[in-house]
Amino acid sequence: MAHLLDLDPDQLLSTTRAVRFRLDLERPVPMNLIEECIAVAQQAPTGSNMQSWHFVVVTDADKRKAVGDVYRRAFEVYKGLPIYAGAVQTGDAARDAQQGRVASSADYLGEHMGDAPVLVIPCVNGRVGGDNVGMAAASMMGGIIPAAWSFMLAARARGLGTCLTTLHLMFEQEVAEILDIPFNEVSQALLTPVAYTKGTDFKPASRPDPQSIMHIDGW
Ligand SMILES: Cc1cc2nc3c(=O)[nH]c(=O)nc-3n(C[C@H](O)[C@H](O)[C@H](O)COP(=O)(O)O)c2cc1C
């Protein structure tokens, strides 16, 4: 069992950041740590206890590069969209500065995704399409995203950094082909780099007062 950082539950939950600049791209990550994180992830909830999850773990340099190239291409598309972190203007100076930092950090990952020592793609059985939306989509992705987040929390506890990304899903089928994931039967939920972090001290991010998003007894 790996040595765990001394973080209480609230500290773990509030300091598991989207790590990009501080990924140590040079240091190898032992496979037993990835396996420990997956074991933690398997304790997450799933609808009807289906546990229809898979974690595709990519360490092969050529495959990481191929997935990284797909991610870079998707990132270029994203940069032209109004939802690009750097394009979002809220009028609040502190919030806009935070968006600027997210954008430059995201740009860096756009270039370096394939350089991370490990890439992990949490997947779930099934594919939502046609009329099969709404509850089906929420239930299917709800069967993997809590587990993926548990994986990321377990990684943080072990000194590893992650960053939840979804942009490569623009070209999901290409990544399925690179990694032999059966595209018609299995959906990829996200892609995260996994690497040791440069330093282990991360801070909670600035967020608005929780009352601004609370709706007690109705909207
Ligand atoms: C659904 C979802 C999709 C995301 N997709 C990407 C992505 O494709 N690329 C990326 O760099 N970050 C992505 N992120 C990470 C967010 O940018 C990050 O969580 C946000 O900026 C807050 O950063 P923080 O957790 O460090 O405060 C995604 C996060 C979520 C929840």
The ligand as a Tripos MOL2 file, in Angstrom:
@<TRIPOS>MOLECULE
LIG
   31    33     1     0     0
SMALL
NO_CHARGES

@<TRIPOS>ATOM
      1 C1        -16.6920   17.9820  -17.5830 C.3       1 LIG1
      2 C2        -15.3160   18.6010  -17.5220 C.ar      1 LIG1
      3 C3        -14.5770   18.6850  -18.6820 C.ar      1 LIG1
      4 C4        -13.3000   19.2280  -18.6540 C.ar      1 LIG1
      5 N1        -12.5660   19.2290  -19.7990 N.ar      1 LIG1
      6 C5        -11.3130   19.7230  -19.7660 C.ar      1 LIG1
      7 C6        -10.4990   19.6280  -20.9250 C.ar      1 LIG1
      8 O1        -10.8890   19.0690  -21.9480 O.2       1 LIG1
      9 N2         -9.2380   20.1350  -20.8430 N.ar      1 LIG1
     10 C7         -8.7360   20.6920  -19.7030 C.ar      1 LIG1
     11 O2         -7.5770   21.1260  -19.6890 O.2       1 LIG1
     12 N3         -9.4940   20.7790  -18.5740 N.ar      1 LIG1
     13 C8        -10.7550   20.2930  -18.5900 C.ar      1 LIG1
     14 N4        -11.5120   20.3110  -17.4510 N.ar      1 LIG1
     15 C9        -10.9170   20.8310  -16.2000 C.3       1 LIG1
     16 C10       -11.4560   22.2100  -15.8320 C.3       1 LIG1
     17 O3        -10.8990   23.1690  -16.6790 O.3       1 LIG1
     18 C11       -11.1060   22.4920  -14.3540 C.3       1 LIG1
     19 O4        -11.7840   21.5590  -13.5430 O.3       1 LIG1
     20 C12       -11.5120   23.8720  -13.9320 C.3       1 LIG1
     21 O5        -10.7620   24.8150  -14.6330 O.3       1 LIG1
     22 C13       -11.2760   24.1030  -12.4480 C.3       1 LIG1
     23 O6         -9.9200   23.9000  -12.1640 O.3       1 LIG1
     24 P1         -9.5330   23.5190  -10.6800 P.3       1 LIG1
     25 O7        -10.2400   22.2320  -10.4080 O.co2     1 LIG1
     26 O8         -8.0530   23.3280  -10.6340 O.co2     1 LIG1
     27 O9        -10.0060   24.6280   -9.8200 O.co2     1 LIG1
     28 C14       -12.7670   19.7450  -17.4380 C.ar      1 LIG1
     29 C15       -13.5230   19.6430  -16.2660 C.ar      1 LIG1
     30 C16       -14.7700   19.0610  -16.3040 C.ar      1 LIG1
     31 C17       -15.5430   18.9140  -15.0080 C.3       1 LIG1
@<TRIPOS>BOND
     1     1     2 1
     2     2     3 ar
     3     2    30 ar
     4     3     4 ar
     5     4     5 ar
     6     4    28 ar
     7     5     6 ar
     8     6     7 ar
     9     6    13 1
    10     7     8 2
    11     7     9 ar
    12     9    10 ar
    13    10    11 2
    14    10    12 ar
    15    12    13 ar
    16    13    14 ar
    17    14    15 1
    18    14    28 ar
    19    15    16 1
    20    16    17 1
    21    16    18 1
    22    18    19 1
    23    18    20 1
    24    20    21 1
    25    20    22 1
    26    22    23 1
    27    23    24 1
    28    24    25 2
    29    24    26 1
    30    24    27 1
    31    28    29 ar
    32    29    30 ar
    33    30    31 1
@<TRIPOS>SUBSTRUCTURE
     1 LIG1         1 GROUP 0 **** ****
